[in-house]
Amino acid sequence: MNIFQTYNDKIIKLLKTAKENNLLELPENLSGINVEIPPAKFNCDMSTNVAMVLSKPNNKSPLELAKIIADIIKKNDENLDDIKIEKPGFINLKFKKIFWNNFLKTIINQSNYGSNTSNVCKKYLVEFVSANPTGPLHVGHCRGAILGDVISNLLIFNNHKVTKEYYVNDYGNQIIYFTKSVYFRIREILFKEKFPIDNKDLYPGDYLVDIAKKIIDQNTGIKFDNFENISKDLTKLSVQESLKLIKFNLNNLGISHDNFASETDVVINNEVDQVVDKLQKDNFVYLGKIKAPEGEDTKNWIEREQLLFKSTDFGDDKDRALQKTDKSWTYFASDVAYHNTKLKRNYDVLINILGADHAGYIKRITSVVEALSGEKNKLICKVSQLVKLIKDGQPFKMSKRKGDYITVEDLISEVGKDATRFIMLNRSNDVELDFDFTKVKEKSKDNPLYYVQYCYARISSVFRNLNKNIKDEINVKNFDLNYTDDEIKIFKKISQWPKCIEVASAKLEPHRIPVYLYELSSDFHSYWNMGKEDTTKRFIDKDNTISDEKIIFLKIVSNVIKNGMNIIGVETPEKM
């Protein structure tokens, strides 16, 4: 139940009746009318901009029109306790306590409270991580992995169908160098040859030793005496082992994918040739020359004729090369082909989660998807910005035994899965994140994960003391309940949960969820602490019993915390 949407619909219905009675003029489109969560300074439950939207067609000032509309609303709503007007024309609604009783009655046993059941179900393909299969995941991949996973969870919670996909970049020079690195580690193990550590093209990490050992043990029939003779088979085996490592890292983060798409398959199946033919038929490619990038020394830049995609037709700053001067395909061409395979699978929306180093890639790939599909916003790209690891106020560097980077495995071993997921998601993806190890381990309000989990644990302790199961439904026949203003304050926060889900889902901004959960938990902890001085605020009385008001209160708060943490992929322990 989204009370803001309910009231939005109710107000629009009242407006249409008013128009029929010649009291108001309405524009054809009423989509600009909103019922929103009000600023705290308004001291109300809801606020609507309806008077500002209708001011012009009615040739009245927003304040003048607000008085007329407020009167219409007041006459037709018995739940209203008060209605006020604030400049420049906001209409603010405050409800009677009976309204909140009815609200609680509606949601008390709704396991999916917050989900938008009125949504038209869409098919989403969410591509995320897609790190080169050349070793374990590092911290730079971690934030994007969690972002993609939680966006997927959020869309599923909001009744959409989601496929989670990993695009395996198993083609190109990086794979050749990776395979050679594995080969030299095998030679090191079998023939005591020194690994060519000075070769900057190779991957130096110790994890390659483990991969090499597994390949040796599982493929006793292969002779590792000549790289060229075994390069094809060794490439396949090396990528397989690396993917096992990546999947292990992801699993420890609580992440799994539905599909693993291969770049090699795209190339082998001639998908690049097919998509370029399609673009040519649609007159979206041509032979041309690319000028030197801005700021580059033009003396060293040679303009060569190349096959170019007309990305400037779709708002890009320059056209993009599909083919190199040697007639081989560019990385961009392979990516175009891969996205064409996505389009062939008839998803409504495509979502890509990209690292900070790929932000400049967004416009060209969204342009080509628009060219291929004929639809704007068919592909939505979200950028996961950098993460700075901090400990005791200083940059923190963990073990580099896996190579020249900090691994996801190291991060999880240091703080755990839950802290990693929650904190990585606690800020908007488009800003850099400081991951403070000291705060993450604190048992205080300064650690948002602890504060939310402790809220659920506190509620669980009440149920446990009453020999009740927190997961059981609550059966209350009489909802003639008497709540205090302090309790209603929390119910107002609970009522905002569907709005949080709605906005987070529409804007693909899952950081709104941990922020909301922290605010709700903070309100609950404040109320709990009141019980130290005010016995009426305590949940269990001296006879070890609990009122219907209190049990409903606890159940509803716990449901929202549980649902929110499930979306984030974080545990809600009943004891801490």
LOMIBA-995806 format. One line per 10 residues: number of its first residue (from 1); their letters; for each residue y, x, z of C-alpha. Coordinates in nm, 3 decimals. Layout:
# residues N
NUM) A) Y:X:Z | ...;
***
This chain:
# residues 576
1) MNIFQTYNDK) 0.000:0.000:0.000 | 0.327:0.152:-0.116 | 0.593:-0.051:0.063 | 0.868:0.111:-0.145 | 0.707:-0.004:-0.469 | 0.637:-0.345:-0.314 | 1.003:-0.389:-0.229 | 1.116:-0.253:-0.562 | 0.906:-0.524:-0.731 | 1.035:-0.784:-0.486;
11) IIKLLKTAKE) 1.401:-0.699:-0.551 | 1.353:-0.709:-0.929 | 1.190:-1.052:-0.896 | 1.487:-1.176:-0.690 | 1.728:-1.036:-0.948 | 1.554:-1.219:-1.232 | 1.575:-1.544:-1.037 | 1.944:-1.478:-0.972 | 2.001:-1.427:-1.344 | 1.828:-1.756:-1.422;
21) NNLLELPENL) 2.072:-1.921:-1.178 | 2.366:-1.745:-1.348 | 2.445:-1.542:-1.038 | 2.396:-1.200:-1.198 | 2.380:-1.025:-1.532 | 2.086:-0.792:-1.596 | 2.039:-0.515:-1.851 | 1.721:-0.520:-2.059 | 1.587:-0.212:-1.882 | 1.562:-0.223:-1.503;
31) SGINVEIPPA) 1.374:0.107:-1.466 | 1.680:0.270:-1.307 | 1.645:0.054:-0.996 | 1.478:0.243:-0.712 | 1.380:0.176:-0.355 | 1.371:0.510:-0.180 | 1.321:0.684:0.150 | 1.670:0.686:0.303 | 1.853:0.986:0.446 | 1.826:1.004:0.825;
41) KFNCDMSTNV) 2.202:0.936:0.863 | 2.154:0.580:0.729 | 1.928:0.481:1.023 | 1.726:0.235:0.816 | 1.379:0.196:0.669 | 1.458:0.171:0.298 | 1.750:0.220:0.066 | 1.808:0.085:-0.284 | 2.054:0.180:-0.557 | 2.035:-0.160:-0.727;
51) AMVLSKPNNK) 2.409:-0.232:-0.692 | 2.505:0.093:-0.866 | 2.266:0.020:-1.154 | 2.398:-0.333:-1.207 | 2.765:-0.259:-1.147 | 2.865:-0.214:-1.512 | 2.686:-0.516:-1.669 | 2.834:-0.735:-1.395 | 3.183:-0.584:-1.424 | 3.202:-0.536:-1.048;
61) SPLELAKIIA) 3.233:-0.236:-0.820 | 2.905:-0.120:-0.660 | 3.035:-0.214:-0.315 | 3.139:-0.564:-0.427 | 2.810:-0.622:-0.604 | 2.609:-0.479:-0.313 | 2.743:-0.757:-0.086 | 2.623:-1.023:-0.332 | 2.278:-0.869:-0.376 | 2.239:-0.799:-0.003;
71) DIIKKNDENL) 2.302:-1.166:0.067 | 2.034:-1.266:-0.187 | 1.781:-1.029:-0.030 | 1.860:-1.139:0.326 | 1.812:-1.508:0.243 | 1.469:-1.440:0.092 | 1.310:-1.198:0.339 | 1.208:-1.307:0.688 | 1.096:-0.953:0.773 | 1.447:-0.812:0.765;
81) DDIKIEKPGF) 1.608:-0.724:1.096 | 1.927:-0.587:0.946 | 2.083:-0.511:0.607 | 2.382:-0.282:0.565 | 2.587:-0.141:0.281 | 2.690:0.222:0.255 | 2.926:0.386:0.007 | 2.920:0.406:-0.287 | 2.696:0.098:-0.291 | 2.360:0.165:-0.127;
91) INLKFKKIFW) 2.185:-0.135:0.026 | 1.995:-0.028:0.337 | 1.713:-0.235:0.484 | 1.582:-0.232:0.840 | 1.271:-0.434:0.931 | 1.156:-0.634:1.232 | 0.863:-0.508:1.437 | 0.640:-0.779:1.288 | 0.675:-0.607:0.954 | 0.521:-0.290:1.094;
101) NNFLKTIINQ) 0.237:-0.488:1.256 | 0.151:-0.640:0.920 | 0.180:-0.300:0.754 | -0.068:-0.146:0.999 | -0.306:-0.438:0.955 | -0.309:-0.376:0.580 | -0.378:-0.003:0.593 | -0.584:0.048:0.909 | -0.918:0.084:0.731 | -0.797:0.189:0.387;
111) SNYGSNTSNV) -0.984:0.511:0.321 | -0.774:0.571:0.009 | -0.438:0.480:0.160 | -0.171:0.656:-0.042 | -0.357:0.639:-0.371 | -0.173:0.454:-0.648 | -0.430:0.195:-0.749 | -0.192:0.045:-1.007 | -0.199:0.366:-1.213 | -0.331:0.354:-1.565;
121) CKKYLVEFVS) -0.621:0.597:-1.551 | -0.555:0.904:-1.766 | -0.777:1.191:-1.874 | -0.643:1.531:-1.771 | -0.764:1.877:-1.865 | -0.642:2.132:-1.612 | -0.685:2.494:-1.714 | -0.631:2.743:-1.436 | -0.711:3.097:-1.326 | -0.842:3.213:-1.667;
131) ANPTGPLHVG) -0.826:3.575:-1.549 | -0.977:3.840:-1.773 | -1.348:3.876:-1.683 | -1.305:4.242:-1.599 | -1.341:4.235:-1.222 | -1.284:4.039:-0.902 | -0.985:3.813:-0.858 | -0.680:3.965:-0.699 | -0.406:3.806:-0.490 | -0.197:3.751:-0.801;
141) HCRGAILGDV) -0.461:3.503:-0.923 | -0.504:3.336:-0.587 | -0.192:3.121:-0.574 | -0.243:2.989:-0.928 | -0.608:2.914:-0.858 | -0.519:2.707:-0.553 | -0.232:2.536:-0.737 | -0.461:2.429:-1.021 | -0.734:2.311:-0.786 | -0.501:2.104:-0.567;
151) ISNLLIFNNH) -0.322:1.951:-0.867 | -0.666:1.845:-0.986 | -0.753:1.700:-0.643 | -0.421:1.518:-0.632 | -0.469:1.359:-0.973 | -0.824:1.255:-0.880 | -0.697:1.100:-0.555 | -0.445:0.907:-0.767 | -0.729:0.758:-0.976 | -0.717:0.985:-1.280;
161) KVTKEYYVND) -1.009:1.159:-1.449 | -0.983:1.537:-1.437 | -1.172:1.821:-1.600 | -1.114:2.165:-1.448 | -1.150:2.445:-1.700 | -1.153:2.824:-1.696 | -1.074:2.998:-2.023 | -1.274:3.319:-2.037 | -1.081:3.589:-2.226 | -1.400:3.768:-2.329;
171) YGNQIIYFTK) -1.271:3.902:-2.660 | -1.042:4.192:-2.742 | -0.963:4.545:-2.632 | -0.970:4.473:-2.259 | -1.335:4.370:-2.291 | -1.419:4.680:-2.492 | -1.262:4.904:-2.227 | -1.429:4.708:-1.948 | -1.771:4.742:-2.111 | -1.716:5.115:-2.160;
181) SVYFRIREIL) -1.622:5.141:-1.792 | -1.949:4.974:-1.694 | -2.135:5.205:-1.934 | -1.988:5.517:-1.773 | -2.079:5.386:-1.426 | -2.434:5.333:-1.548 | -2.439:5.688:-1.681 | -2.302:5.806:-1.347 | -2.589:5.634:-1.163 | -2.871:5.724:-1.402;
191) FKEKFPIDNK) -2.768:6.069:-1.520 | -2.524:6.185:-1.249 | -2.246:6.212:-1.507 | -1.895:6.212:-1.365 | -1.695:5.895:-1.433 | -1.394:5.984:-1.656 | -1.138:5.881:-1.396 | -0.851:6.034:-1.598 | -0.908:5.791:-1.885 | -0.629:5.538:-1.831;
201) DLYPGDYLVD) -0.796:5.280:-2.056 | -1.093:5.246:-1.819 | -1.129:5.033:-1.505 | -1.167:5.254:-1.196 | -1.270:5.005:-0.928 | -1.579:5.063:-0.714 | -1.692:4.706:-0.794 | -1.809:4.844:-1.129 | -2.077:5.043:-0.947 | -2.227:4.718:-0.815;
211) IAKKIIDQNT) -2.213:4.562:-1.164 | -2.374:4.872:-1.313 | -2.657:4.870:-1.055 | -2.732:4.503:-1.121 | -2.745:4.557:-1.497 | -2.977:4.857:-1.453 | -3.210:4.667:-1.216 | -3.226:4.352:-1.429 | -3.255:4.515:-1.771 | -3.515:4.785:-1.745;
221) GIKFDNFENI) -3.591:4.771:-2.118 | -3.246:4.888:-2.222 | -3.184:5.256:-2.292 | -2.835:5.362:-2.192 | -2.827:5.677:-2.401 | -2.583:5.560:-2.668 | -2.294:5.319:-2.623 | -2.274:5.204:-2.986 | -2.640:5.103:-2.991 | -2.610:4.875:-2.688;
231) SKDLTKLSVQ) -2.241:4.776:-2.690 | -2.304:4.414:-2.795 | -2.573:4.351:-2.533 | -2.389:4.547:-2.267 | -2.068:4.351:-2.329 | -2.252:4.024:-2.274 | -2.421:4.152:-1.958 | -2.100:4.302:-1.818 | -1.900:3.983:-1.873 | -2.180:3.777:-1.716;
241) ESLKLIKFNL) -2.182:3.991:-1.403 | -1.804:3.990:-1.380 | -1.798:3.612:-1.410 | -2.054:3.588:-1.130 | -1.814:3.790:-0.914 | -1.519:3.572:-1.012 | -1.715:3.252:-0.940 | -1.812:3.398:-0.603 | -1.445:3.465:-0.525 | -1.350:3.113:-0.634;
251) NNLGISHDNF) -1.631:2.957:-0.434 | -1.505:3.136:-0.122 | -1.167:2.975:-0.192 | -1.337:2.635:-0.218 | -1.285:2.617:-0.595 | -1.526:2.526:-0.872 | -1.468:2.455:-1.242 | -1.629:2.195:-1.463 | -1.611:2.408:-1.778 | -1.596:2.774:-1.871;
261) ASETDVVINN) -1.462:2.801:-2.226 | -1.515:3.129:-2.413 | -1.260:3.303:-2.635 | -1.550:3.471:-2.815 | -1.687:3.128:-2.906 | -1.345:3.031:-3.043 | -1.347:3.336:-3.269 | -1.714:3.314:-3.374 | -1.680:2.945:-3.461 | -1.387:3.024:-3.692;
271) EVDQVVDKLQ) -1.160:2.802:-3.487 | -0.862:3.029:-3.563 | -0.905:2.997:-3.939 | -0.940:2.620:-3.907 | -0.628:2.571:-3.697 | -0.418:2.800:-3.917 | -0.532:2.599:-4.221 | -0.424:2.282:-4.044 | -0.082:2.429:-3.960 | -0.040:2.546:-4.319;
281) KDNFVYLGKI) -0.120:2.201:-4.456 | 0.142:2.057:-4.221 | 0.394:2.321:-4.338 | 0.430:2.477:-3.992 | 0.354:2.838:-4.097 | 0.506:3.079:-4.347 | 0.518:3.447:-4.443 | 0.821:3.609:-4.287 | 0.962:3.898:-4.087 | 1.038:3.912:-3.717;
291) KAPEGEDTKN) 1.361:4.075:-3.609 | 1.364:4.329:-3.327 | 1.362:4.173:-2.980 | 1.701:4.152:-2.814 | 1.787:4.478:-2.640 | 1.524:4.684:-2.826 | 1.619:4.998:-3.019 | 1.636:4.876:-3.379 | 1.592:5.232:-3.507 | 1.226:5.224:-3.404;
301) WIEREQLLFK) 1.165:4.868:-3.515 | 1.006:4.810:-3.854 | 1.023:4.461:-3.997 | 0.694:4.370:-4.162 | 0.590:4.055:-4.338 | 0.361:3.848:-4.117 | 0.220:3.498:-4.096 | 0.455:3.311:-3.863 | 0.446:2.977:-3.683 | 0.767:2.771:-3.697;
311) STDFGDDKDR) 0.809:2.746:-3.321 | 1.189:2.728:-3.362 | 1.135:2.380:-3.509 | 1.026:2.281:-3.159 | 1.297:2.450:-2.954 | 1.161:2.805:-2.922 | 1.408:3.093:-2.957 | 1.216:3.255:-3.245 | 0.914:3.199:-3.468 | 0.588:3.351:-3.349;
321) ALQKTDKSWT) 0.338:3.576:-3.527 | -0.011:3.440:-3.587 | -0.133:3.743:-3.775 | -0.080:4.116:-3.739 | 0.018:4.341:-4.030 | -0.347:4.447:-4.064 | -0.435:4.076:-4.118 | -0.618:4.046:-3.786 | -0.528:3.752:-3.566 | -0.286:3.787:-3.278;
331) YFASDVAYHN) -0.370:3.685:-2.923 | -0.137:3.391:-2.978 | -0.346:3.274:-3.274 | -0.662:3.269:-3.062 | -0.475:3.075:-2.797 | -0.355:2.824:-3.057 | -0.714:2.776:-3.170 | -0.832:2.725:-2.812 | -0.566:2.461:-2.749 | -0.669:2.289:-3.068;
341) TKLKRNYDVL) -1.021:2.261:-2.924 | -0.864:2.096:-2.621 | -0.690:1.842:-2.843 | -1.016:1.767:-3.022 | -1.159:1.653:-2.688 | -0.907:1.367:-2.667 | -0.746:1.428:-2.330 | -0.429:1.234:-2.252 | -0.258:1.527:-2.085 | -0.321:1.902:-2.089;
351) INILGADHAG) -0.208:2.114:-1.795 | -0.196:2.495:-1.790 | -0.143:2.696:-1.472 | 0.013:3.028:-1.566 | 0.095:3.343:-1.374 | 0.451:3.465:-1.328 | 0.402:3.721:-1.607 | 0.332:3.441:-1.856 | 0.649:3.236:-1.800 | 0.789:3.351:-2.133;
361) YIKRITSVVE) 0.478:3.222:-2.308 | 0.537:2.858:-2.222 | 0.768:2.753:-2.501 | 0.559:2.893:-2.784 | 0.233:2.736:-2.665 | 0.390:2.396:-2.587 | 0.554:2.410:-2.931 | 0.228:2.461:-3.113 | 0.055:2.187:-2.913 | 0.337:1.952:-3.009;
371) ALSGEKNKLI) 0.297:2.055:-3.375 | -0.079:1.999:-3.366 | -0.073:1.672:-3.171 | 0.256:1.519:-3.280 | 0.333:1.447:-2.913 | 0.598:1.589:-2.683 | 0.485:1.684:-2.332 | 0.120:1.673:-2.434 | 0.089:2.014:-2.269 | 0.251:2.074:-1.930;
381) CKVSQLVKLI) 0.273:2.430:-1.801 | 0.321:2.519:-1.435 | 0.405:2.876:-1.336 | 0.268:3.027:-1.018 | 0.521:3.277:-0.889 | 0.450:3.603:-0.710 | 0.314:3.638:-0.358 | 0.444:3.900:-0.116 | 0.208:3.998:0.163 | 0.388:4.067:0.490;
391) KDGQPFKMSK) 0.264:4.188:0.828 | 0.485:4.262:1.129 | 0.788:4.216:0.907 | 0.677:4.483:0.659 | 0.503:4.472:0.318 | 0.131:4.473:0.384 | -0.125:4.647:0.167 | -0.493:4.593:0.230 | -0.786:4.794:0.105 | -0.776:4.895:-0.259;
401) RKGDYITVED) -1.145:4.973:-0.278 | -1.185:4.724:-0.562 | -0.939:4.906:-0.785 | -0.562:4.921:-0.802 | -0.502:4.573:-0.657 | -0.561:4.362:-0.348 | -0.851:4.123:-0.390 | -0.893:3.758:-0.300 | -1.205:3.863:-0.109 | -0.994:4.093:0.110;
411) LISEVGKDAT) -0.739:3.818:0.174 | -1.001:3.561:0.275 | -1.175:3.809:0.505 | -0.841:3.874:0.673 | -0.719:3.515:0.734 | -0.989:3.274:0.608 | -1.006:3.014:0.331 | -0.805:2.742:0.504 | -0.506:2.959:0.584 | -0.510:3.107:0.235;
421) RFIMLNRSND) -0.509:2.764:0.068 | -0.258:2.596:0.299 | -0.001:2.876:0.309 | -0.026:2.949:-0.065 | 0.061:2.586:-0.122 | 0.332:2.556:0.138 | 0.619:2.634:-0.100 | 0.701:2.518:-0.449 | 0.503:2.710:-0.709 | 0.817:2.816:-0.897;
431) VELDFDFTKV) 0.956:3.029:-0.613 | 0.817:3.350:-0.469 | 0.608:3.313:-0.155 | 0.606:3.536:0.153 | 0.255:3.533:0.298 | 0.310:3.646:0.657 | -0.017:3.753:0.820 | 0.133:3.751:1.169 | 0.251:3.388:1.148 | -0.070:3.272:0.979;
441) KEKSKDNPLY) -0.267:3.382:1.285 | -0.029:3.235:1.543 | -0.123:2.928:1.743 | 0.222:2.778:1.738 | 0.462:2.550:1.554 | 0.555:2.846:1.335 | 0.210:2.835:1.178 | 0.208:2.511:0.973 | -0.170:2.513:0.922 | -0.240:2.542:1.293;
451) YVQYCYARIS) 0.015:2.273:1.373 | -0.143:2.021:1.134 | -0.501:2.102:1.233 | -0.406:2.082:1.602 | -0.264:1.735:1.542 | -0.600:1.615:1.411 | -0.787:1.794:1.691 | -0.569:1.627:1.954 | -0.641:1.284:1.809 | -1.012:1.370:1.791;
461) SVFRNLNKNI) -1.011:1.463:2.158 | -0.894:1.111:2.250 | -1.175:0.951:2.047 | -1.425:1.194:2.196 | -1.317:1.112:2.554 | -1.366:0.743:2.472 | -1.710:0.810:2.321 | -1.582:0.690:1.985 | -1.624:0.844:1.642 | -1.293:0.923:1.474;
471) KDEINVKNFD) -1.450:0.850:1.135 | -1.556:0.492:1.224 | -1.358:0.189:1.112 | -1.140:0.016:1.369 | -1.199:-0.355:1.426 | -0.896:-0.530:1.574 | -0.879:-0.911:1.545 | -0.536:-0.964:1.700 | -0.248:-0.778:1.540 | 0.016:-0.929:1.766;
481) LNYTDDEIKI) 0.100:-0.577:1.884 | 0.398:-0.443:2.071 | 0.513:-0.102:1.954 | 0.805:0.104:2.083 | 1.078:0.254:1.868 | 0.921:0.599:1.912 | 0.593:0.471:1.769 | 0.761:0.283:1.486 | 0.938:0.607:1.393 | 0.596:0.756:1.317;
491) FKKISQWPKC) 0.489:0.443:1.128 | 0.793:0.488:0.906 | 0.670:0.838:0.829 | 0.322:0.698:0.758 | 0.476:0.445:0.518 | 0.620:0.736:0.317 | 0.277:0.885:0.245 | 0.214:0.686:-0.079 | 0.563:0.787:-0.195 | 0.477:1.150:-0.128;
501) IEVASAKLEP) 0.157:1.117:-0.332 | 0.339:0.934:-0.611 | 0.608:1.201:-0.650 | 0.370:1.493:-0.602 | 0.139:1.353:-0.870 | 0.413:1.260:-1.119 | 0.590:1.596:-1.088 | 0.273:1.803:-1.031 | 0.422:1.940:-0.710 | 0.140:1.952:-0.457;
511) HRIPVYLYEL) 0.348:2.159:-0.210 | 0.500:1.825:-0.105 | 0.172:1.740:0.072 | 0.156:2.025:0.328 | 0.531:1.981:0.388 | 0.478:1.610:0.458 | 0.174:1.677:0.681 | 0.371:1.928:0.884 | 0.655:1.679:0.936 | 0.412:1.403:1.037;
521) SSDFHSYWNM) 0.230:1.638:1.275 | 0.559:1.747:1.427 | 0.654:1.385:1.496 | 0.312:1.321:1.651 | 0.323:1.630:1.874 | 0.668:1.526:1.996 | 0.532:1.183:2.088 | 0.223:1.337:2.258 | 0.442:1.562:2.469 | 0.648:1.260:2.585;
531) GKEDTTKRFI) 0.333:1.147:2.765 | 0.373:1.433:3.011 | 0.671:1.252:3.163 | 0.626:0.892:3.045 | 0.286:0.740:3.127 | 0.338:0.459:2.874 | 0.319:0.721:2.600 | -0.026:0.841:2.708 | -0.321:0.731:2.498 | -0.584:0.697:2.773;
541) DKDNTISDEK) -0.497:0.524:3.098 | -0.627:0.599:3.448 | -0.926:0.368:3.389 | -1.028:0.572:3.081 | -0.941:0.287:2.844 | -0.707:0.260:2.548 | -0.497:-0.026:2.414 | -0.535:-0.168:2.064 | -0.184:-0.042:1.990 | -0.277:0.316:2.071;
551) IIFLKIVSNV) -0.615:0.324:1.897 | -0.462:0.185:1.575 | -0.178:0.432:1.604 | -0.419:0.726:1.636 | -0.653:0.608:1.364 | -0.379:0.569:1.107 | -0.226:0.909:1.176 | -0.569:1.074:1.160 | -0.652:0.900:0.828 | -0.339:1.035:0.662;
561) IKNGMNIIGV) -0.391:1.386:0.799 | -0.754:1.379:0.681 | -0.668:1.254:0.332 | -0.390:1.507:0.292 | -0.602:1.800:0.405 | -0.887:1.688:0.177 | -0.648:1.702:-0.119 | -0.538:2.052:-0.017 | -0.902:2.151:0.036 | -0.861:2.247:0.401;
571) ETPEKM) -1.080:2.159:0.698 | -0.976:1.926:0.979 | -1.163:2.056:1.286 | -1.216:1.807:1.568 | -1.201:2.083:1.827 | -0.968:2.384:1.845;
***
